[in-house]
Amino acid sequence: MKDYLVKALAYDGNIRAYAVRTTEMVSEAQRRHQTWRTASAALGRAMTAGVMMGAMLKGDEKLTIKIDGGGPLGPILVDSNASGEVRGYVTNPEVDFESNEHGKLDVRRAVGTDGTLAIVKDIGLRDFFSGQVPLVSGELGEDFTYYFATSEQIPSSVGVGVLVNPDDSILAAGGFILQILPGTEDAVITKLEERLKTIPPISKLVEKGLTPEEILNELFGQENVKILETMPVKFQCTCSKQRFADAIVGLGAHEITAMIEEDGQAEAHCHFCNEKYLFTKEELEELKEAAK
């Protein structure tokens, strides 16, 4: 099954819902960054939340998520846009621990809880929208839930999960975001809260082969869900050799001359996708001329 996301309404338009399968997307991130199991779970959860938040945007809008809880993972950065494209990395990918008391990967210990979750949205205006909240859990699902309630004043429930195989490959990944719209009756909210207490973890539903539509049916009942849109999602970086070349030109001819004299070449590295771009002496000479 390919990765994709669905947007829906539930309970006669009272709840806005997003559900997504991200197994291939998280697998691509794991392959590129060679993350260990707990690091993969943390990065995968953040990217899954990020791609759903990106789906809330329009046109060329995009957002950046930074999670810095003071744990051994270091900061997690995720970029996403309205087209279902997402990229991300953890500062220290080689982090893994024994399972926690619930038998799950100890994401909380890896991320830490002494820090913040920050969101910056570029919606095409001169000023960016930014929101920041303290981490309340370190498990990330609860932290994104708290962000929506506190920073955007939208009562929400965020579920994100990643299952990792013993060989560090990704078994299953996915998530949902449910948002209660103004005017929703208490009875509807209570019904949803009770269902969230009993539904299996989202990663288990994905592992069982449930589609995003079927996940929403599990949450609300098929008769209560109206699917609005589906869209593919994928790991996609915006870097290129040309972008790095433009950046080198921006350093100026003097700095490029120093590169040529000291190393005879230059290598650029993208943190988001781990690609490396080599610039030969001849290419640097061309860039130096462009910089003059």
Secondary structure, 3 states (H helix, E strand, C coil): CCCEEEEEEECCCCEEEEEEECHHHHHHHHHHHCCCHHHHHHHHHHHHHHHHHHCCCCCCCEEEEEEECCCCCCCEEEEEECCCEEEEEECCCCCCCCCCCCCCCCHHHHHCCCCEEEEEEECCCCCCEEEEEECCCCCCHHHHHHHHHHHCCCCEEEEEEEEECCCCCEEEEEEEEEEECCCCCHHHHHHHHHHHHHCCCHHHHHHCCCCHHHHHHHHHCHHHEEEEEEEECEECCCCCHHHHHHHHHHHCHHHHHHHHHHCCCEEEECCCCCCEEEECHHHHHHHHHHHC
